[in-house]
Amino acid sequence: MSPARIAAFEVLAAVERGGYASELLLARTRRLDSRDAGLAHEIVFGALRRQAQLDFLIHRLSGRRAAGLDLEVRLALRMGIYQLRHLERVPAHAAVAESVDLVKRSSKRTAAGLVNAVLRKAQPDPAPWPDRATELSMPAWLLERWERNHGAEAATAAARAALIAPEASIHPVTGRRQDVGSQTIVPLLEVQPGQWFLDLCAAPGNKTAQAIALGARVVASDRNLKRLKALDGLDCHRVVLDGTLPLPFHTRFDRILVDAPCSGTGTLGRNPEIKWRLDASNLANLHGLQVRLLTNALERLAPGGRLVYSTCSLEPEENEDVLMKVLGSLPRLLVRRLPGREPGDGFFAAVIPSE
């Protein structure tokens, strides 16, 4: 069997159990040659990005709802249909045969006939999608809220952008791989050499590296020691702390970045599993966490200083509503980037000068 398809199958199964595709793929494909690793990445991310479309096709071709099938069967069908419809370089017979072998390998031999029959009926022709949510492969509730908050045209563009692999980009100064949208946040702080800079939620360190390159004296914190190891080699002070609790610093900082943990709905092209596991209750929980982070950070901002609050979320509960809760009003300088409208991931940022 193809090592690429075995790896993709195992990663998709782990994603269903709560893992994250990019981390799982990095670990699972480390020993594969570049060709197999590339195919595994393509199948995993393609199947996740287009999951709603694939599940609709499974239902149409088999007469059975995808959610009612055993996980192993559902994953093999998603992988097979994705390859048949979207990967021209993959021979149809290989996509069918290997998908059948995957269910056999996972001890679901009785489903091999079903998988074979469904995939032999799958065609690469355009499908008559039943609704816009399926066409855009988005949860209906999330698409509807984007339309309400950003308008139908912007919501459609953002959803279409989530179906496409994001372009890789390298920061020209730090040399680190970093999304072009992410690169725009630190410049809002107008960092001057020698200033004390607190990066409250620093991992994986891309924005930390930008601040260091500007000459700041950086304190980088995160609640997870393992995540802080991503900052190895950077010239900064690293501190393990929970930013939702009062910060243990006696000094005040000239510049503070609160790049808050968030739902990540601006990054669905990069992290497509998010859209299938997020629900509205998550936004309320994240809002409370973000309010505490921003409140604690503002207490450590020096007179004449500047703080930037940012997220890679498109949801007002995590952006404007957090600012209103903490500040009582919106700052004058707000930046919103939407996928499909601006290049790269979606981001929100607010510049807050000290009083």
Buried (B, 14 or more C-beta within 10 A) or exposed (E): EBBBBBBBBBBBBBBBEEBBBBEBBEEBBEEBEEEBBEBBBBBBBBBBBBBBBBBBBBBBBBEBEBEEBBEBBBBBBBBBBBBBBBBEEBEBEBBBBBBBBBBBBBEBEEBBEBBBEBBEEBEEEEBEBEEBBBBBBBBEEBBBBBBEBBEEEBBBBBBBBBBEEBEEBEBEEBEBEBBBBBBBBBEBBEBEEEBBBBBBBBBBBBBBBBBBBBEBBBBBBBBEEEBBEBBEEBEBEBBEBBBBEEBEBEEBBBBBBBBBBBBBBBBBBBBBBBBBEBEEEBBEEBBEBBBBBBBBBBEBBBEEBBBBBBBBBBBBBBBBBBBEBBBEEEBEEBBBBBBBBBBBBBBBBBBBEBE
